[in-house]
Amino acid sequence: MDISDFYSTFFEEAEELLGDMEAHLLALDVDNPDMEQLNAIFRAAHSIKGGAGTFGFEALQRTTHLLENLLDYTRRGELTLRRDIVDTFLEAKDMLHDQLDAYRQGVEPDAEAMARICEVLQKLALEEIGEPAGDVAPATTVAPSTPPPASGGTGQSLSVALLGVSESDRKLLIEELGQLGDVLETRGEDDRYEVLMKSTASADDIEAVMCFIVEPEQLDIRSIPPEQLPVPVKTPEPQPKAETKSAARPAVDSRDGGANSSIRVPVAKVDHIINLVGELIITQSMLNQVVEDSEFTGDAGFASGLSLLQRTARDLQEAVMSVRMVPMDYVFSRFPRLVRDLAGKLGKDVELITEGKSTELDKSLTERIIDPLTHLVRNSLDHGLETPELRAAAGKPGTGRLTLSAQHQGGNILIEVSDDGAGLDRERILAKARSNGLPVSDNMSDEEVWQLIFAPGFSTAEAVSDVSGRGVGMDVVKRNIQAMGGHVDVISEAGQGTRTRIVLPLTLAILDGMSVRVGEETFILPVSAVIESLQPRADDLYTMAGGDVLLKVREDYLPLVALHHAMEVSGAVTDPTSAIVVIVQGEGRRYALLVDELVGQQQVVVKNLETNYRKVPGVSAATILGDGSVALILDIPDLHRLSQSKKASDAVARNSTVLSSKEVSAS
Amino acid sequence: MSNLVSVNPVKKAAEISSREFLVFSLGDEEYAIDILKVQEIRGYENVTRIANAPDFIKGVANLRGVIVPIVDLRLKFRLANADYTQQTVVIVINIGTRVVGIVVDQVSDVMTLTAEQIKPPPEFGISLPLDYIHGLGNLEERMLVLVDIERLLTSEELAIVERVGE
């Protein structure tokens, strides 16, 4: 097998290890570091170094080597941690990540950046320990890359058994073991091949490195007493099994237990399964409909079979959808670092609290929510939370609290970013809105005022700082969230803090839809956009100059958008009083949508139109109905825009005809 | 420039020597497309209209769970008689990762054409711009217009595919 086949496994695992390393570094209590955490950080660096060596990623190997040595001093208590040292470690971790990315793209990492970080690490080692950070010279493969043992001894003696490992892999592994210590003897067959060695690395370190190539089950690592080593003794007595097991296993189990029970699957495969299940559901409802239409009463067996099919298909759909769900931790885990760095830069003390990390959300949504959340977190840190001095003056604890939380709420997920900072400044927002030419008044409710921050080009930051105010505003946050079918609210109280609530659907693949009929055609409205539906009375309709019609609903006048006009449907009911209006809301604006009839509510499988066609104005996607036909899912805000532009072009057309008829009469 | 126009089609014709083509008719003309681009042939049924689209885009249809746009080539080529009959068929075409259905009057044949049977297209006198034509297939009694269906369907004027930067 070609070694490059293992590259992707290495990249993925190394990425995870770097993530772990960062999480541990961030959680580390500098004054009283937890031994377990230090060990975990060391192990991560060590495993990456081992893998990098195996695959010949030299720069990565050298950088990790330096870092690993420093970490080793740290865990042995020879290097006292300080905040700036942890910062250096974090920097080194970022560097490793960049190098990993470079190798992943098949290019050599930036040599200059590497030299820089190596220098920093070496300097740190010289200053703190008084000795260079170890062997940086040709860090190819042969040099024993483990830290020089302090005692000068050769470490413990180990027997590493490879179970059912092919010869080619075996060669790689033995080479790898050679880097971790001295290989004394090799023996055995394919099903159990034993390597006797002396090494300073612990059994689980060895296992961590080897696991880039083989499964943990394929390894049996035991320590053996030195006198049983092969040189003086011919046949080493195997150690009592139970004892060594207990020595090596526990650490391994805790790390690999999760990995063994899960698999990595490309998203495309899962999407394909989801599509197929969607098909199954549609076929099943087609069958149902056929049976209903034909009034086929048949025998009871058929009917019960059909309902069983229905139930199983729904369960299957639910099960398959859950495959795509990932915990919010995937999103939240990137914030501790951001908050730490930003707080440092802004001179603020911030405690980050995350709640509901295990709340699950569709993978595609987690990826898209990261940017908006990052923006909100930055905003809270920059504008929301005050400096320790200001907080003290306001009688608040010097350390600000920033909370990220996620929870399920019906079919939605509620994500909140809240801080206990200064809150939004009503007067300043109003003043800014006025200078931006937005229609505002002093007696607007707080909620309405807070919504103003979502207007394009709106920033109350007095100066553009390093952190925010660089043009990506809250309007982009709002737009991104709306593009995911969600919405944002802001709750704020002066002096108490700000809370931003994001409500998102759990998945983009299924939508609660309301089907409406216009003429002969059926359209789907997202239920989340529907507020109510009613039959308008003639008294509530007001015609405006230019042909616009407004509908009075309680205290509000809502523009009336005729679906048949926007979607060019013929044979529809045109008189509003004999049709139905659905009050819908999109991008914070409400309007009344005129349709012929409400058909019903159902869950629909969302199908992308752009896969094979293109974006259609007023339409967000398509779905397949029970009869196998395609129905378009309406894009509520876009439909309004479409209707406006159609009215405008109609008016132009009317004017030009009026004009030409005038010209005709004049001539 | 004129040099280019006359050289290119010859080269194209040589490149596609001896390949199989699916022959279909639009009005009185016979067209042929590379059979490797054809996924399947279906009857015309159940198309959902798309508002505010040009008339030759009939809408979208459900092809076993995939939403596929349906283009009526007869309307695109301004044929007078684009009625739907028993013979009207939809040829499902694969272009890259996309799937598109085209409506034609009738599918008649699958033919193998050799390089000698393919002549460069004339410089005028055809309802299609030269861009979309590989060449002309010469078969004793018949003349086939060899259409580069991929080029035609991804062309700007059809607007099946969104233009970059839009």
Interface residues (C-beta under 8 A of the other chain):
Chain A: N275 L276 G278 E279 I282 E521 A566 M567 E568 V569 K607 N608 L609 E610 T611 N612 Y613 R614 K615 V616 P617 G618 V619 A622 I624 G628 S629 V630 A631 L632 L642 K646
Chain B: N46 T48 R49 I50 A51 N52 A53 G59 V60 A61 N62 R64 G65 V66 I67 V68 P69 T97 R98 V99 V100 A159 I160 V161 E162
